Amino acid sequence: MELFILKKLLLFLLIFIESVLAKEVIVSLPHSLPPWVIDDRRGLALDLVRDTLQQAGYGFMPVFVPLQRLDWALKQTNVDAVAMVENQAIEHVFYSQPIGAYETIVVTLRSRRITVSSVSSLENLVVISFKGSTEVFPLLASVASKSDSFLEVTDQQGQVSMLFKRRADAIILDRNLFEYWARQHTDVSFRQQVDILPLNRIIPTSHSNPIFVVFKEQLIRDRFNTALAQMHSNGSFEQIYAKYLRR
């Protein structure tokens, strides 16, 4: 009996020591990028990375930087990982399984009966696109050069508002951003039905870009991937997405 109690105490002690000594993983994330990071306190990516690391037995400390500075953040000695990386071109690091994806879409109001069958269809419309879209997609630059009604903005919430207020014929942005901002509005006008066209239907080079977490240590990446697979299996991954997006 005493041996049994001793073994139980030893087990609890080992669990306690492991929790105390659990490595705190410092992860750099983009500052204020709804729905991925909201007010630097919550968000799809923030919740997902935190919960996955905790599932893997690690602590989590977020560090926020502008989106354009993520590459810089990865080079800092005190940073263990960077979340929301789109490409797999960074060398000497370890990529996680995807935690999401960017997908560029064209959104129009169904009641407007607007048909976008080609890139040239956009030339006769009032189009509000995300900032830098003409650099990412040169064919959109061609549209912008032929139209005074093609605008680029940094405010995706404003894009969605302009569409539903009928001040834009079409908007171009990431699918998740659209779903998030459309969900935030309680005004009945924001419940209008929309038509969503993946941009790759009219620009073949456009496609869905997976989003990764990049780690400096392979062991942490491997444990993260294992925990991520478990979250897919038990439904917690989908639950986090459902908090912020219609799925």
C-alpha positions in Angstrom: 0.0 0.0 0.0 2.8 2.4 1.0 4.6 1.5 -2.3 1.5 2.3 -4.3 1.1 5.7 -2.6 4.8 6.4 -3.2 4.5 5.6 -6.9 1.4 7.9 -7.1 3.3 10.7 -5.4 6.2 10.2 -7.7 4.0 10.4 -10.7 2.3 13.6 -9.6 5.8 15.0 -8.8 7.0 14.2 -12.3 4.0 15.8 -13.9 4.4 18.9 -11.7 8.1 19.2 -12.6 7.4 18.8 -16.3 4.7 21.5 -16.1 7.0 23.9 -14.3 9.9 23.2 -16.6 7.8 23.3 -19.8 9.6 25.5 -22.3 7.9 28.7 -23.1 7.8 29.1 -26.8 8.1 32.8 -28.0 6.0 33.2 -31.1 5.9 36.3 -33.3 2.6 37.1 -34.9 1.3 39.9 -37.0 0.0 42.9 -35.1 -3.8 43.4 -35.5 -4.8 41.3 -38.5 -8.5 40.3 -37.9 -9.6 37.6 -37.8 -6.2 36.1 -37.3 -5.1 38.5 -34.6 -7.6 40.8 -32.9 -6.4 43.6 -30.6 -3.3 41.5 -29.8 -5.5 39.5 -27.3 -7.4 37.0 -29.3 -8.0 35.8 -32.8 -8.0 32.7 -35.0 -4.2 32.3 -35.3 -3.5 33.5 -31.8 -6.0 31.0 -30.3 -4.9 28.2 -32.6 -1.1 28.5 -32.0 -1.6 29.0 -28.2 -3.9 26.0 -27.8 -1.7 23.7 -30.0 1.4 24.6 -28.2 -0.3 24.0 -24.8 -1.6 20.6 -26.2 2.0 19.8 -27.1 3.1 20.6 -23.5 4.7 24.0 -24.1 4.1 27.5 -22.7 3.2 30.3 -25.1 4.4 33.9 -25.2 3.2 36.0 -28.2 5.2 38.9 -29.6 3.5 41.2 -32.1 5.1 42.9 -35.1 3.8 44.4 -38.3 3.0 41.8 -40.9 5.8 43.0 -43.1 8.3 42.4 -40.3 7.7 38.7 -39.7 10.9 37.8 -41.7 12.8 40.2 -39.5 11.3 38.7 -36.3 12.4 35.2 -37.2 16.0 36.4 -37.2 15.8 37.6 -33.6 17.6 35.4 -31.1 14.8 35.5 -28.5 12.1 34.4 -31.0 11.4 30.6 -31.3 8.8 30.7 -34.1 6.8 32.9 -36.4 3.1 32.4 -37.3 1.2 33.4 -40.4 4.0 32.6 -43.0 2.7 32.1 -46.5 5.7 30.7 -48.4 8.1 27.8 -47.8 11.2 29.7 -49.1 12.9 30.3 -45.8 15.9 28.1 -45.3 17.2 26.4 -42.2 13.9 26.4 -40.4 11.1 23.9 -39.8 7.6 24.4 -41.2 4.4 23.2 -39.5 1.5 21.6 -41.2 -0.8 24.4 -42.5 -3.0 26.2 -39.9 -5.1 27.9 -42.5 -4.9 29.5 -46.0 -5.3 32.8 -47.8 -7.7 32.7 -50.7 -8.3 35.8 -52.8 -11.9 36.2 -53.9 -14.1 38.6 -55.8 -17.4 39.5 -54.1 -20.5 41.1 -55.6 -24.0 41.5 -54.4 -26.3 38.9 -55.9 -29.1 41.5 -56.3 -26.9 43.5 -58.6 -26.7 40.6 -61.1 -23.1 41.4 -61.9 -21.2 38.8 -64.0 -17.4 38.6 -63.7 -16.4 36.2 -66.4 -12.9 37.5 -67.0 -10.4 40.0 -65.7 -11.6 42.5 -68.3 -15.1 42.4 -66.8 -13.6 44.4 -63.9 -12.7 47.3 -66.1 -16.3 48.6 -66.2 -17.0 48.2 -62.5 -16.2 50.1 -59.3 -13.7 47.8 -57.7 -12.1 48.1 -54.3 -9.2 45.8 -53.8 -6.7 45.1 -51.0 -3.6 47.2 -50.9 -0.8 45.7 -53.0 -3.1 43.6 -55.1 -1.8 45.0 -58.4 1.7 44.0 -57.3 0.7 40.5 -56.4 -1.5 40.0 -59.5 -0.1 41.9 -62.6 -3.4 41.4 -64.5 -5.1 43.5 -61.9 -2.5 46.2 -62.6 -3.7 46.1 -66.2 -7.3 46.7 -65.0 -6.2 49.6 -62.8 -4.4 51.2 -65.7 -7.6 51.2 -67.8 -10.0 52.2 -65.1 -10.4 55.2 -62.8 -12.7 53.2 -60.6 -10.2 50.6 -59.4 -9.0 51.5 -55.9 -6.7 49.8 -53.4 -7.2 50.2 -49.7 -5.7 48.8 -46.4 -9.0 48.9 -44.6 -10.7 45.5 -45.2 -13.6 46.4 -42.9 -14.2 49.5 -45.1 -14.2 47.3 -48.2 -17.0 45.1 -46.9 -19.0 48.2 -45.8 -18.6 49.8 -49.2 -19.9 46.6 -50.9 -23.0 46.3 -48.8 -23.7 50.0 -48.9 -23.6 49.7 -52.8 -20.7 52.1 -53.1 -18.7 49.4 -54.8 -19.7 46.9 -57.5 -17.1 44.4 -56.5 -14.4 43.9 -53.8 -11.3 41.8 -53.9 -9.9 40.4 -50.6 -9.1 37.3 -48.7 -12.1 35.0 -48.1 -11.5 34.7 -44.3 -11.3 38.5 -44.0 -14.6 38.9 -45.9 -16.4 36.3 -43.8 -15.1 37.8 -40.5 -16.0 41.4 -41.3 -19.4 40.5 -42.8 -20.1 38.6 -39.6 -19.3 41.7 -37.4 -22.2 43.8 -38.7 -25.7 43.6 -37.3 -27.2 46.0 -39.8 -29.8 44.1 -41.9 -28.1 45.5 -45.1 -25.1 43.2 -44.3 -27.3 40.1 -44.6 -27.7 40.6 -48.4 -26.8 37.5 -50.4 -23.5 37.7 -52.3 -21.8 35.9 -55.1 -18.2 34.8 -54.4 -15.8 34.1 -57.2 -12.4 32.7 -56.4 -9.9 34.9 -58.2 -8.2 31.9 -59.7 -11.2 31.4 -61.9 -10.2 34.5 -63.9 -6.5 34.7 -63.0 -5.1 31.1 -63.2 -1.9 32.0 -61.3 -4.0 33.0 -58.3 -4.5 30.2 -55.8 -5.0 29.4 -52.2 -1.9 29.9 -50.2 -1.4 27.7 -47.1 -0.4 29.5 -43.9 2.3 28.0 -41.7 4.0 28.4 -38.3 7.8 28.4 -38.8 10.0 27.0 -36.0 13.7 27.2 -35.3 13.7 23.8 -33.5 12.6 20.6 -35.2 11.5 19.0 -32.0 9.1 21.8 -31.2 7.8 21.7 -34.7 7.3 17.9 -34.6 5.4 18.1 -31.3 3.3 21.0 -32.6 2.3 19.0 -35.7 1.4 16.0 -33.5 -0.8 18.2 -31.3 -2.3 19.9 -34.4 -3.3 16.6 -35.8 -5.0 15.7 -32.4 -6.9 19.0 -32.5 -8.2 18.1 -36.0 -9.3 14.7 -34.7 -11.0 15.9 -31.6 -12.8 18.8 -33.2 -11.1 21.6 -31.3 -9.4 23.0 -34.5 -12.9 23.4 -36.1 -14.3 24.9 -32.9 -11.6 27.7 -33.0 -12.4 28.5 -36.6 -16.1 28.6 -35.8 -15.6 31.2 -33.2 -14.5 33.7 -35.8 -15.8 32.5 -39.2 -18.8 31.0 -40.7 -17.8 27.4 -41.6 
